[in-house]
Amino acid sequence: MRKADIADALVERVGISRKESRELLELILTTIKETLGKGDSVKIAEFGSFLVRKKKERRGRNMKTGLPMQIQPRKVVRFKASYQLKKAVIK
Amino acid sequence: MILTEDQVTIVVMAIIEIIKEALGNGDKVEIRGFGSFRLRTRKSRKGRNPRTGATVSVPEKQVPFFKTGKELRELVNH
């Protein structure tokens, strides 16, 4: 399933036009991205949380050359699925 | 297009429902520039009942997994 498929499913469920559906989806995704970009977490009830986590500097290895290298401190996004989402995927 | 807060909430809830159902069917959801949602298999393992201390076998299960997309990863780590 890709973005266009989500937009199409949205048209059926919410009763909006295809154009509105695409625009809204884009707007919502952009809002989440920008919020994370500022370093803030985004929590969506019954779905999960997108958390910005700080990773410390550490020693790693260049996988291609095998040489040791220093990995700089960085920020990453981590998704924590809610209980409801976990439950929805368990058969 | 001007929407009320309630209308936006309905749309957001519909989106998460669509993604949830896709994952429930075992499908992968890929959103370019944002990330992808898919299922990962957790192996069965021996666990313990924290109350009684009895050893129990935790069966293999599927858990949701999100992989951050390139654009989002770069946006967060600027």
Backbone of each chain as nested JSON, in Angstrom:
{
  "chains": [
    {"id": "A", "residues": [
      {"number": 1, "name": "MET", "atoms": {"N": [0.839, -1.192, 0.0], "CA": [0.0, 0.0, 0.0], "C": [0.877, 1.246, 0.0]}},
      {"number": 2, "name": "ARG", "atoms": {"N": [0.55, 2.171, -0.916], "CA": [1.339, 3.39, -1.019], "C": [0.446, 4.598, -0.748]}},
      {"number": 3, "name": "LYS", "atoms": {"N": [1.039, 5.778, -0.87], "CA": [0.31, 6.994, -0.521], "C": [-0.989, 7.15, -1.326]}},
      {"number": 4, "name": "ALA", "atoms": {"N": [-0.911, 6.875, -2.633], "CA": [-2.092, 7.013, -3.489], "C": [-3.209, 6.06, -3.055]}},
      {"number": 5, "name": "ASP", "atoms": {"N": [-2.825, 4.872, -2.574], "CA": [-3.829, 3.903, -2.119], "C": [-4.517, 4.388, -0.85]}},
      {"number": 6, "name": "ILE", "atoms": {"N": [-3.736, 5.024, 0.033], "CA": [-4.324, 5.568, 1.26], "C": [-5.308, 6.678, 0.888]}},
      {"number": 7, "name": "ALA", "atoms": {"N": [-4.899, 7.547, -0.039], "CA": [-5.761, 8.651, -0.47], "C": [-7.063, 8.113, -1.074]}},
      {"number": 8, "name": "ASP", "atoms": {"N": [-6.967, 7.062, -1.883], "CA": [-8.157, 6.468, -2.49], "C": [-9.096, 5.889, -1.434]}},
      {"number": 9, "name": "ALA", "atoms": {"N": [-8.523, 5.192, -0.475], "CA": [-9.337, 4.6, 0.593], "C": [-10.034, 5.693, 1.399]}},
      {"number": 10, "name": "LEU", "atoms": {"N": [-9.349, 6.811, 1.531], "CA": [-9.885, 7.954, 2.274], "C": [-11.1, 8.554, 1.563]}},
      {"number": 11, "name": "VAL", "atoms": {"N": [-11.051, 8.589, 0.229], "CA": [-12.163, 9.111, -0.577], "C": [-13.429, 8.313, -0.26]}},
      {"number": 12, "name": "GLU", "atoms": {"N": [-13.296, 6.995, -0.237], "CA": [-14.435, 6.125, 0.022], "C": [-14.981, 6.292, 1.434]}},
      {"number": 13, "name": "ARG", "atoms": {"N": [-14.072, 6.375, 2.384], "CA": [-14.515, 6.374, 3.78], "C": [-15.039, 7.699, 4.292]}},
      {"number": 14, "name": "VAL", "atoms": {"N": [-14.428, 8.799, 3.84], "CA": [-14.788, 10.091, 4.418], "C": [-15.713, 10.902, 3.496]}},
      {"number": 15, "name": "GLY", "atoms": {"N": [-15.81, 10.479, 2.233], "CA": [-16.688, 11.196, 1.328], "C": [-16.168, 12.565, 0.925]}},
      {"number": 16, "name": "ILE", "atoms": {"N": [-14.886, 12.62, 0.615], "CA": [-14.301, 13.859, 0.11], "C": [-13.78, 13.569, -1.294]}},
      {"number": 17, "name": "SER", "atoms": {"N": [-13.424, 14.627, -2.035], "CA": [-12.947, 14.411, -3.394], "C": [-11.524, 13.851, -3.37]}},
      {"number": 18, "name": "ARG", "atoms": {"N": [-11.113, 13.333, -4.501], "CA": [-9.792, 12.75, -4.636], "C": [-8.727, 13.812, -4.378]}},
      {"number": 19, "name": "LYS", "atoms": {"N": [-8.994, 15.018, -4.896], "CA": [-8.055, 16.114, -4.751], "C": [-7.914, 16.522, -3.273]}},
      {"number": 20, "name": "GLU", "atoms": {"N": [-9.066, 16.637, -2.608], "CA": [-9.053, 17.002, -1.189], "C": [-8.331, 15.937, -0.363]}},
      {"number": 21, "name": "SER", "atoms": {"N": [-8.605, 14.692, -0.711], "CA": [-8.007, 13.577, 0.004], "C": [-6.476, 13.607, -0.084]}},
      {"number": 22, "name": "ARG", "atoms": {"N": [-5.984, 13.823, -1.3], "CA": [-4.537, 13.887, -1.504], "C": [-3.93, 15.063, -0.748]}},
      {"number": 23, "name": "GLU", "atoms": {"N": [-4.613, 16.217, -0.824], "CA": [-4.098, 17.411, -0.162], "C": [-4.065, 17.254, 1.358]}},
      {"number": 24, "name": "LEU", "atoms": {"N": [-5.151, 16.695, 1.887], "CA": [-5.228, 16.513, 3.336], "C": [-4.164, 15.55, 3.85]}},
      {"number": 25, "name": "LEU", "atoms": {"N": [-4.02, 14.434, 3.132], "CA": [-3.025, 13.439, 3.519], "C": [-1.634, 14.065, 3.522]}},
      {"number": 26, "name": "GLU", "atoms": {"N": [-1.356, 14.823, 2.475], "CA": [-0.06, 15.49, 2.359], "C": [0.154, 16.47, 3.516]}},
      {"number": 27, "name": "LEU", "atoms": {"N": [-0.906, 17.22, 3.819], "CA": [-0.856, 18.224, 4.885], "C": [-0.593, 17.573, 6.248]}},
      {"number": 28, "name": "ILE", "atoms": {"N": [-1.271, 16.474, 6.499], "CA": [-1.112, 15.778, 7.777], "C": [0.308, 15.209, 7.899]}},
      {"number": 29, "name": "LEU", "atoms": {"N": [0.786, 14.59, 6.812], "CA": [2.144, 14.028, 6.831], "C": [3.195, 15.128, 7.016]}},
      {"number": 30, "name": "THR", "atoms": {"N": [2.983, 16.248, 6.329], "CA": [3.928, 17.37, 6.451], "C": [3.946, 17.916, 7.876]}},
      {"number": 31, "name": "THR", "atoms": {"N": [2.753, 18.022, 8.472], "CA": [2.663, 18.517, 9.847], "C": [3.438, 17.606, 10.804]}},
      {"number": 32, "name": "ILE", "atoms": {"N": [3.267, 16.296, 10.633], "CA": [3.984, 15.345, 11.491], "C": [5.495, 15.486, 11.269]}},
      {"number": 33, "name": "LYS", "atoms": {"N": [5.886, 15.56, 9.997], "CA": [7.316, 15.668, 9.668], "C": [7.934, 16.927, 10.264]}},
      {"number": 34, "name": "GLU", "atoms": {"N": [7.246, 18.052, 10.094], "CA": [7.783, 19.318, 10.598], "C": [7.89, 19.327, 12.12]}},
      {"number": 35, "name": "THR", "atoms": {"N": [6.904, 18.719, 12.766], "CA": [6.935, 18.65, 14.233], "C": [8.143, 17.825, 14.692]}},
      {"number": 36, "name": "LEU", "atoms": {"N": [8.341, 16.683, 14.048], "CA": [9.497, 15.838, 14.376], "C": [10.794, 16.575, 14.049]}},
      {"number": 37, "name": "GLY", "atoms": {"N": [10.767, 17.336, 12.97], "CA": [11.935, 18.105, 12.545], "C": [12.357, 19.133, 13.59]}},
      {"number": 38, "name": "LYS", "atoms": {"N": [11.368, 19.624, 14.361], "CA": [11.674, 20.58, 15.423], "C": [12.169, 19.874, 16.686]}},
      {"number": 39, "name": "GLY", "atoms": {"N": [12.117, 18.544, 16.657], "CA": [12.585, 17.771, 17.809], "C": [11.465, 17.369, 18.749]}},
      {"number": 40, "name": "ASP", "atoms": {"N": [10.219, 17.68, 18.377], "CA": [9.084, 17.311, 19.215], "C": [8.539, 15.946, 18.805]}},
      {"number": 41, "name": "SER", "atoms": {"N": [8.0, 15.218, 19.768], "CA": [7.378, 13.933, 19.477], "C": [5.931, 14.129, 19.051]}},
      {"number": 42, "name": "VAL", "atoms": {"N": [5.402, 13.151, 18.319], "CA": [4.015, 13.203, 17.873], "C": [3.304, 11.954, 18.359]}},
      {"number": 43, "name": "LYS", "atoms": {"N": [2.233, 12.171, 19.109], "CA": [1.485, 11.028, 19.623], "C": [0.115, 10.988, 18.967]}},
      {"number": 44, "name": "ILE", "atoms": {"N": [-0.229, 9.862, 18.354], "CA": [-1.544, 9.702, 17.737], "C": [-2.287, 8.612, 18.506]}},
      {"number": 45, "name": "ALA", "atoms": {"N": [-3.376, 9.016, 19.166], "CA": [-4.117, 8.089, 20.01], "C": [-4.577, 6.876, 19.219]}},
      {"number": 46, "name": "GLU", "atoms": {"N": [-4.532, 5.713, 19.824], "CA": [-4.945, 4.433, 19.249], "C": [-4.064, 3.969, 18.092]}},
      {"number": 47, "name": "PHE", "atoms": {"N": [-2.981, 4.685, 17.852], "CA": [-2.068, 4.284, 16.775], "C": [-0.655, 4.103, 17.319]}},
      {"number": 48, "name": "GLY", "atoms": {"N": [-0.086, 5.202, 17.788], "CA": [1.265, 5.104, 18.339], "C": [1.927, 6.461, 18.432]}},
      {"number": 49, "name": "SER", "atoms": {"N": [3.178, 6.456, 18.878], "CA": [3.924, 7.704, 19.028], "C": [5.169, 7.681, 18.174]}},
      {"number": 50, "name": "PHE", "atoms": {"N": [5.433, 8.82, 17.546], "CA": [6.704, 9.007, 16.85], "C": [7.583, 9.819, 17.798]}},
      {"number": 51, "name": "LEU", "atoms": {"N": [8.648, 9.213, 18.258], "CA": [9.508, 9.857, 19.235], "C": [10.827, 10.247, 18.602]}},
      {"number": 52, "name": "VAL", "atoms": {"N": [11.336, 11.416, 18.978], "CA": [12.667, 11.814, 18.528], "C": [13.639, 11.427, 19.623]}},
      {"number": 53, "name": "ARG", "atoms": {"N": [14.565, 10.57, 19.287], "CA": [15.536, 10.112, 20.294], "C": [16.934, 10.521, 19.916]}},
      {"number": 54, "name": "LYS", "atoms": {"N": [17.666, 10.919, 20.955], "CA": [19.05, 11.321, 20.736], "C": [19.958, 10.112, 20.901]}},
      {"number": 55, "name": "LYS", "atoms": {"N": [20.807, 9.904, 19.901], "CA": [21.766, 8.807, 19.986], "C": [23.126, 9.395, 20.316]}},
      {"number": 56, "name": "LYS", "atoms": {"N": [23.82, 8.736, 21.242], "CA": [25.151, 9.223, 21.607], "C": [26.178, 8.882, 20.533]}},
      {"number": 57, "name": "GLU", "atoms": {"N": [27.277, 9.565, 20.599], "CA": [28.404, 9.247, 19.732], "C": [28.901, 7.837, 20.083]}},
      {"number": 58, "name": "ARG", "atoms": {"N": [29.264, 7.056, 19.099], "CA": [29.799, 5.727, 19.411], "C": [30.775, 5.298, 18.328]}},
      {"number": 59, "name": "ARG", "atoms": {"N": [31.53, 4.268, 18.683], "CA": [32.484, 3.73, 17.71], "C": [31.805, 2.646, 16.898]}},
      {"number": 60, "name": "GLY", "atoms": {"N": [31.964, 2.751, 15.608], "CA": [31.384, 1.736, 14.744], "C": [32.404, 1.311, 13.72]}},
      {"number": 61, "name": "ARG", "atoms": {"N": [31.929, 0.715, 12.68], "CA": [32.826, 0.254, 11.633], "C": [32.226, 0.593, 10.276]}},
      {"number": 62, "name": "ASN", "atoms": {"N": [33.06, 0.992, 9.368], "CA": [32.612, 1.168, 7.996], "C": [32.39, -0.232, 7.432]}},
      {"number": 63, "name": "MET", "atoms": {"N": [31.14, -0.544, 7.116], "CA": [30.788, -1.903, 6.694], "C": [31.496, -2.298, 5.402]}},
      {"number": 64, "name": "LYS", "atoms": {"N": [31.773, -1.323, 4.566], "CA": [32.381, -1.636, 3.279], "C": [33.88, -1.915, 3.405]}},
      {"number": 65, "name": "THR", "atoms": {"N": [34.578, -1.063, 4.171], "CA": [36.024, -1.206, 4.272], "C": [36.454, -1.98, 5.509]}},
      {"number": 66, "name": "GLY", "atoms": {"N": [35.539, -2.093, 6.51], "CA": [35.883, -2.798, 7.734], "C": [36.71, -1.957, 8.688]}},
      {"number": 67, "name": "LEU", "atoms": {"N": [36.954, -0.696, 8.327], "CA": [37.767, 0.168, 9.177], "C": [36.94, 0.752, 10.315]}},
      {"number": 68, "name": "PRO", "atoms": {"N": [37.535, 0.854, 11.514], "CA": [36.803, 1.472, 12.613], "C": [36.559, 2.953, 12.326]}},
      {"number": 69, "name": "MET", "atoms": {"N": [35.438, 3.469, 12.764], "CA": [35.16, 4.889, 12.569], "C": [34.29, 5.388, 13.71]}},
      {"number": 70, "name": "GLN", "atoms": {"N": [34.265, 6.701, 13.861], "CA": [33.479, 7.296, 14.927], "C": [32.104, 7.666, 14.363]}},
      {"number": 71, "name": "ILE", "atoms": {"N": [31.043, 7.229, 15.01], "CA": [29.705, 7.623, 14.572], "C": [29.266, 8.804, 15.422]}},
      {"number": 72, "name": "GLN", "atoms": {"N": [28.969, 9.909, 14.755], "CA": [28.631, 11.157, 15.441], "C": [27.289, 11.046, 16.182]}},
      {"number": 73, "name": "PRO", "atoms": {"N": [27.094, 11.857, 17.241], "CA": [25.781, 11.871, 17.887], "C": [24.728, 12.296, 16.871]}},
      {"number": 74, "name": "ARG", "atoms": {"N": [23.557, 11.723, 16.964], "CA": [22.534, 12.057, 15.977], "C": [21.147, 11.889, 16.579]}},
      {"number": 75, "name": "LYS", "atoms": {"N": [20.165, 12.369, 15.856], "CA": [18.777, 12.231, 16.288], "C": [18.058, 11.298, 15.327]}},
      {"number": 76, "name": "VAL", "atoms": {"N": [17.27, 10.404, 15.877], "CA": [16.528, 9.459, 15.041], "C": [15.058, 9.427, 15.464]}},
      {"number": 77, "name": "VAL", "atoms": {"N": [14.218, 9.002, 14.528], "CA": [12.798, 8.842, 14.835], "C": [12.552, 7.395, 15.204]}},
      {"number": 78, "name": "ARG", "atoms": {"N": [11.85, 7.199, 16.305], "CA": [11.48, 5.857, 16.672], "C": [9.974, 5.815, 16.833]}},
      {"number": 79, "name": "PHE", "atoms": {"N": [9.339, 4.792, 16.275], "CA": [7.889, 4.653, 16.381], "C": [7.56, 3.625, 17.442]}},
      {"number": 80, "name": "LYS", "atoms": {"N": [6.714, 4.026, 18.373], "CA": [6.277, 3.097, 19.405], "C": [4.809, 2.815, 19.147]}},
      {"number": 81, "name": "ALA", "atoms": {"N": [4.497, 1.586, 18.779], "CA": [3.114, 1.227, 18.457], "C": [2.27, 1.205, 19.725]}},
      {"number": 82, "name": "SER", "atoms": {"N": [1.028, 1.683, 19.612], "CA": [0.13, 1.658, 20.761], "C": [-0.362, 0.231, 20.978]}},
      {"number": 83, "name": "TYR", "atoms": {"N": [-0.949, 0.018, 22.134], "CA": [-1.513, -1.288, 22.47], "C": [-2.558, -1.69, 21.423]}},
      {"number": 84, "name": "GLN", "atoms": {"N": [-3.399, -0.713, 21.022], "CA": [-4.465, -1.0, 20.052], "C": [-3.909, -1.438, 18.705]}},
      {"number": 85, "name": "LEU", "atoms": {"N": [-2.812, -0.808, 18.276], "CA": [-2.21, -1.179, 16.995], "C": [-1.587, -2.572, 17.077]}},
      {"number": 86, "name": "LYS", "atoms": {"N": [-0.908, -2.833, 18.191], "CA": [-0.312, -4.167, 18.363], "C": [-1.393, -5.231, 18.342]}},
      {"number": 87, "name": "LYS", "atoms": {"N": [-2.508, -4.929, 19.013], "CA": [-3.611, -5.874, 19.087], "C": [-4.214, -6.126, 17.703]}},
      {"number": 88, "name": "ALA", "atoms": {"N": [-4.26, -5.048, 16.882], "CA": [-4.872, -5.154, 15.553], "C": [-4.095, -6.069, 14.614]}},
      {"number": 89, "name": "VAL", "atoms": {"N": [-2.795, -6.261, 14.855], "CA": [-1.993, -7.072, 13.935], "C": [-1.789, -8.501, 14.429]}},
      {"number": 90, "name": "ILE", "atoms": {"N": [-2.26, -8.784, 15.64], "CA": [-2.11, -10.146, 16.165], "C": [-3.314, -10.983, 15.764]}},
      {"number": 91, "name": "LYS", "atoms": {"N": [-3.031, -12.116, 15.17], "CA": [-4.115, -12.977, 14.68], "C": [-4.754, -13.738, 15.836]}}
    ]},
    {"id": "B", "residues": [
      {"number": 1, "name": "MET", "atoms": {"N": [-10.123, 24.896, 0.774], "CA": [-10.789, 23.912, 1.626], "C": [-10.613, 24.325, 3.093]}},
      {"number": 2, "name": "ILE", "atoms": {"N": [-11.721, 24.666, 3.726], "CA": [-11.663, 25.022, 5.149], "C": [-12.367, 23.928, 5.946]}},
      {"number": 3, "name": "LEU", "atoms": {"N": [-11.663, 23.372, 6.9], "CA": [-12.219, 22.272, 7.68], "C": [-12.243, 22.632, 9.155]}},
      {"number": 4, "name": "THR", "atoms": {"N": [-13.216, 22.088, 9.851], "CA": [-13.246, 22.274, 11.301], "C": [-12.283, 21.264, 11.929]}},
      {"number": 5, "name": "GLU", "atoms": {"N": [-11.989, 21.476, 13.199], "CA": [-11.089, 20.575, 13.913], "C": [-11.669, 19.158, 13.937]}},
      {"number": 6, "name": "ASP", "atoms": {"N": [-13.0, 19.069, 14.115], "CA": [-13.643, 17.758, 14.15], "C": [-13.474, 17.017, 12.834]}},
      {"number": 7, "name": "GLN", "atoms": {"N": [-13.583, 17.76, 11.726], "CA": [-13.451, 17.125, 10.408], "C": [-12.036, 16.594, 10.2]}},
      {"number": 8, "name": "VAL", "atoms": {"N": [-11.052, 17.38, 10.663], "CA": [-9.667, 16.931, 10.538], "C": [-9.445, 15.676, 11.384]}},
      {"number": 9, "name": "THR", "atoms": {"N": [-10.028, 15.667, 12.588], "CA": [-9.901, 14.492, 13.456], "C": [-10.46, 13.252, 12.764]}},
      {"number": 10, "name": "ILE", "atoms": {"N": [-11.601, 13.407, 12.091], "CA": [-12.211, 12.282, 11.38], "C": [-11.26, 11.756, 10.308]}},
      {"number": 11, "name": "VAL", "atoms": {"N": [-10.618, 12.668, 9.577], "CA": [-9.689, 12.271, 8.514], "C": [-8.474, 11.551, 9.104]}},
      {"number": 12, "name": "VAL", "atoms": {"N": [-7.908, 12.107, 10.182], "CA": [-6.739, 11.471, 10.803], "C": [-7.104, 10.073, 11.3]}},
      {"number": 13, "name": "MET", "atoms": {"N": [-8.274, 9.957, 11.914], "CA": [-8.684, 8.649, 12.419], "C": [-8.912, 7.661, 11.29]}},
      {"number": 14, "name": "ALA", "atoms": {"N": [-9.447, 8.153, 10.159], "CA": [-9.656, 7.276, 9.003], "C": [-8.306, 6.798, 8.461]}},
      {"number": 15, "name": "ILE", "atoms": {"N": [-7.324, 7.701, 8.42], "CA": [-5.99, 7.322, 7.921], "C": [-5.373, 6.24, 8.801]}},
      {"number": 16, "name": "ILE", "atoms": {"N": [-5.453, 6.423, 10.122], "CA": [-4.825, 5.403, 10.973], "C": [-5.587, 4.075, 10.881]}},
      {"number": 17, "name": "GLU", "atoms": {"N": [-6.899, 4.167, 10.653], "CA": [-7.687, 2.95, 10.491], "C": [-7.268, 2.208, 9.213]}},
      {"number": 18, "name": "ILE", "atoms": {"N": [-7.03, 2.956, 8.133], "CA": [-6.616, 2.368, 6.852], "C": [-5.255, 1.673, 7.007]}},
      {"number": 19, "name": "ILE", "atoms": {"N": [-4.33, 2.34, 7.682], "CA": [-3.001, 1.75, 7.888], "C": [-3.096, 0.522, 8.792]}},
      {"number": 20, "name": "LYS", "atoms": {"N": [-3.882, 0.644, 9.841], "CA": [-4.066, -0.46, 10.786], "C": [-4.612, -1.696, 10.078]}},
      {"number": 21, "name": "GLU", "atoms": {"N": [-5.62, -1.494, 9.23], "CA": [-6.225, -2.625, 8.525], "C": [-5.243, -3.259, 7.548]}},
      {"number": 22, "name": "ALA", "atoms": {"N": [-4.476, -2.399, 6.859], "CA": [-3.487, -2.936, 5.914], "C": [-2.481, -3.823, 6.663]}},
      {"number": 23, "name": "LEU", "atoms": {"N": [-1.992, -3.341, 7.796], "CA": [-1.041, -4.137, 8.583], "C": [-1.7, -5.405, 9.108]}},
      {"number": 24, "name": "GLY", "atoms": {"N": [-2.959, -5.279, 9.488], "CA": [-3.706, -6.436, 9.978], "C": [-3.839, -7.514, 8.911]}},
      {"number": 25, "name": "ASN", "atoms": {"N": [-3.879, -7.087, 7.641], "CA": [-3.947, -8.037, 6.518], "C": [-2.556, -8.522, 6.112]}},
      {"number": 26, "name": "GLY", "atoms": {"N": [-1.55, -8.047, 6.831], "CA": [-0.186, -8.445, 6.504], "C": [0.443, -7.62, 5.395]}},
      {"number": 27, "name": "ASP", "atoms": {"N": [-0.227, -6.532, 4.983], "CA": [0.331, -5.675, 3.931], "C": [1.328, -4.681, 4.498]}},
      {"number": 28, "name": "LYS", "atoms": {"N": [2.195, -4.211, 3.621], "CA": [3.176, -3.204, 3.974], "C": [2.649, -1.844, 3.515]}},
      {"number": 29, "name": "VAL", "atoms": {"N": [2.874, -0.808, 4.299], "CA": [2.431, 0.533, 3.915], "C": [3.662, 1.416, 3.745]}},
      {"number": 30, "name": "GLU", "atoms": {"N": [3.862, 1.879, 2.513], "CA": [5.061, 2.652, 2.199], "C": [4.693, 4.089, 1.861]}},
      {"number": 31, "name": "ILE", "atoms": {"N": [5.18, 5.037, 2.633], "CA": [4.911, 6.44, 2.339], "C": [6.234, 7.124, 2.048]}},
      {"number": 32, "name": "ARG", "atoms": {"N": [6.443, 7.421, 0.782], "CA": [7.723, 8.007, 0.346], "C": [8.044, 9.307, 1.062]}},
      {"number": 33, "name": "GLY", "atoms": {"N": [9.255, 9.437, 1.543], "CA": [9.681, 10.648, 2.216], "C": [9.313, 10.661, 3.687]}},
      {"number": 34, "name": "PHE", "atoms": {"N": [8.44, 9.726, 4.086], "CA": [8.003, 9.672, 5.479], "C": [8.53, 8.405, 6.143]}},
      {"number": 35, "name": "GLY", "atoms": {"N": [8.146, 7.279, 5.609], "CA": [8.617, 6.01, 6.163], "C": [7.694, 4.877, 5.769]}},
      {"number": 36, "name": "SER", "atoms": {"N": [7.99, 3.689, 6.24], "CA": [7.136, 2.555, 5.913], "C": [6.779, 1.763, 7.165]}},
      {"number": 37, "name": "PHE", "atoms": {"N": [5.568, 1.258, 7.134], "CA": [5.087, 0.41, 8.221], "C": [5.001, -1.011, 7.709]}},
      {"number": 38, "name": "ARG", "atoms": {"N": [5.529, -1.94, 8.477], "CA": [5.346, -3.343, 8.127], "C": [5.38, -4.173, 9.402]}},
      {"number": 39, "name": "LEU", "atoms": {"N": [5.19, -5.474, 9.23], "CA": [5.19, -6.339, 10.395], "C": [6.531, -7.032, 10.52]}},
      {"number": 40, "name": "ARG", "atoms": {"N": [6.938, -7.215, 11.738], "CA": [8.135, -7.984, 12.018], "C": [7.74, -9.153, 12.891]}},
      {"number": 41, "name": "THR", "atoms": {"N": [8.428, -10.251, 12.688], "CA": [8.115, -11.435, 13.478], "C": [9.003, -11.506, 14.705]}},
      {"number": 42, "name": "ARG", "atoms": {"N": [8.366, -11.626, 15.852], "CA": [9.115, -11.866, 17.095], "C": [9.102, -13.369, 17.335]}},
      {"number": 43, "name": "LYS", "atoms": {"N": [10.282, -13.929, 17.525], "CA": [10.374, -15.367, 17.754], "C": [9.73, -15.761, 19.084]}},
      {"number": 44, "name": "SER", "atoms": {"N": [9.338, -16.991, 19.175], "CA": [8.814, -17.468, 20.45], "C": [9.973, -17.527, 21.44]}},
      {"number": 45, "name": "ARG", "atoms": {"N": [9.665, -17.316, 22.685], "CA": [10.727, -17.316, 23.699], "C": [10.17, -17.805, 25.021]}},
      {"number": 46, "name": "LYS", "atoms": {"N": [11.095, -18.136, 25.903], "CA": [10.683, -18.542, 27.245], "C": [10.56, -17.285, 28.099]}},
      {"number": 47, "name": "GLY", "atoms": {"N": [9.414, -17.111, 28.707], "CA": [9.243, -15.969, 29.594], "C": [8.845, -16.447, 30.969]}},
      {"number": 48, "name": "ARG", "atoms": {"N": [8.605, -15.484, 31.833], "CA": [8.176, -15.862, 33.177], "C": [6.93, -15.098, 33.561]}},
      {"number": 49, "name": "ASN", "atoms": {"N": [6.061, -15.756, 34.224], "CA": [4.912, -15.074, 34.807], "C": [5.443, -14.276, 35.984]}},
      {"number": 50, "name": "PRO", "atoms": {"N": [5.366, -12.939, 35.907], "CA": [5.993, -12.117, 36.95], "C": [5.366, -12.332, 38.325]}},
      {"number": 51, "name": "ARG", "atoms": {"N": [4.122, -12.777, 38.341], "CA": [3.47, -12.945, 39.642], "C": [3.843, -14.269, 40.303]}},
      {"number": 52, "name": "THR", "atoms": {"N": [3.805, -15.348, 39.519], "CA": [4.071, -16.659, 40.11], "C": [5.508, -17.126, 39.909]}},
      {"number": 53, "name": "GLY", "atoms": {"N": [6.206, -16.515, 38.923], "CA": [7.572, -16.944, 38.661], "C": [7.652, -18.188, 37.798]}},
      {"number": 54, "name": "ALA", "atoms": {"N": [6.488, -18.701, 37.392], "CA": [6.466, -19.909, 36.571], "C": [6.981, -19.616, 35.164]}},
      {"number": 55, "name": "THR", "atoms": {"N": [7.73, -20.555, 34.601], "CA": [8.216, -20.389, 33.235], "C": [7.077, -20.645, 32.248]}},
      {"number": 56, "name": "VAL", "atoms": {"N": [6.889, -19.729, 31.335], "CA": [5.871, -19.928, 30.308], "C": [6.512, -19.74, 28.946]}},
      {"number": 57, "name": "SER", "atoms": {"N": [5.933, -20.35, 27.918], "CA": [6.442, -20.181, 26.575], "C": [5.637, -19.075, 25.897]}},
      {"number": 58, "name": "VAL", "atoms": {"N": [6.333, -18.012, 25.462], "CA": [5.652, -16.93, 24.76], "C": [5.684, -17.284, 23.28]}},
      {"number": 59, "name": "PRO", "atoms": {"N": [4.519, -17.411, 22.628], "CA": [4.513, -17.851, 21.224], "C": [5.06, -16.791, 20.275]}},
      {"number": 60, "name": "GLU", "atoms": {"N": [5.455, -17.227, 19.087], "CA": [5.905, -16.306, 18.037], "C": [4.778, -15.332, 17.715]}},
      {"number": 61, "name": "LYS", "atoms": {"N": [5.114, -14.067, 17.485], "CA": [4.05, -13.12, 17.147], "C": [4.549, -12.039, 16.202]}},
      {"number": 62, "name": "GLN", "atoms": {"N": [3.579, -11.354, 15.587], "CA": [3.884, -10.272, 14.662], "C": [3.743, -8.94, 15.388]}},
      {"number": 63, "name": "VAL", "atoms": {"N": [4.689, -8.048, 15.197], "CA": [4.587, -6.709, 15.793], "C": [4.774, -5.645, 14.712]}},
      {"number": 64, "name": "PRO", "atoms": {"N": [4.091, -4.5, 14.878], "CA": [4.241, -3.422, 13.895], "C": [5.646, -2.819, 13.977]}},
      {"number": 65, "name": "PHE", "atoms": {"N": [6.196, -2.476, 12.824], "CA": [7.53, -1.869, 12.79], "C": [7.521, -0.706, 11.808]}},
      {"number": 66, "name": "PHE", "atoms": {"N": [8.129, 0.416, 12.22], "CA": [8.2, 1.595, 11.355], "C": [9.646, 1.874, 10.997]}},
      {"number": 67, "name": "LYS", "atoms": {"N": [9.907, 2.004, 9.706], "CA": [11.247, 2.38, 9.273], "C": [11.179, 3.813, 8.746]}},
      {"number": 68, "name": "THR", "atoms": {"N": [11.986, 4.686, 9.321], "CA": [11.959, 6.099, 8.937], "C": [12.444, 6.279, 7.509]}},
      {"number": 69, "name": "GLY", "atoms": {"N": [11.731, 7.101, 6.74], "CA": [12.121, 7.397, 5.363], "C": [13.306, 8.348, 5.314]}},
      {"number": 70, "name": "LYS", "atoms": {"N": [13.951, 8.377, 4.159], "CA": [15.182, 9.154, 4.001], "C": [14.967, 10.64, 4.302]}},
      {"number": 71, "name": "GLU", "atoms": {"N": [13.922, 11.2, 3.704], "CA": [13.672, 12.636, 3.866], "C": [13.417, 12.997, 5.333]}},
      {"number": 72, "name": "LEU", "atoms": {"N": [12.607, 12.202, 6.008], "CA": [12.31, 12.452, 7.423], "C": [13.554, 12.281, 8.283]}},
      {"number": 73, "name": "ARG", "atoms": {"N": [14.336, 11.265, 7.962], "CA": [15.558, 10.999, 8.731], "C": [16.51, 12.192, 8.652]}},
      {"number": 74, "name": "GLU", "atoms": {"N": [16.62, 12.751, 7.454], "CA": [17.518, 13.9, 7.272], "C": [16.953, 15.167, 7.908]}},
      {"number": 75, "name": "LEU", "atoms": {"N": [15.636, 15.293, 7.872], "CA": [14.971, 16.461, 8.459], "C": [15.181, 16.503, 9.984]}},
      {"number": 76, "name": "VAL", "atoms": {"N": [15.098, 15.335, 10.608], "CA": [15.212, 15.246, 12.068], "C": [16.658, 15.419, 12.516]}},
      {"number": 77, "name": "ASN", "atoms": {"N": [17.567, 14.916, 11.699], "CA": [18.98, 14.948, 12.085], "C": [19.728, 16.014, 11.281]}},
      {"number": 78, "name": "HIS", "atoms": {"N": [19.258, 17.267, 11.369], "CA": [19.917, 18.303, 10.579], "C": [21.067, 18.92, 11.36]}}
    ]}
  ]
}
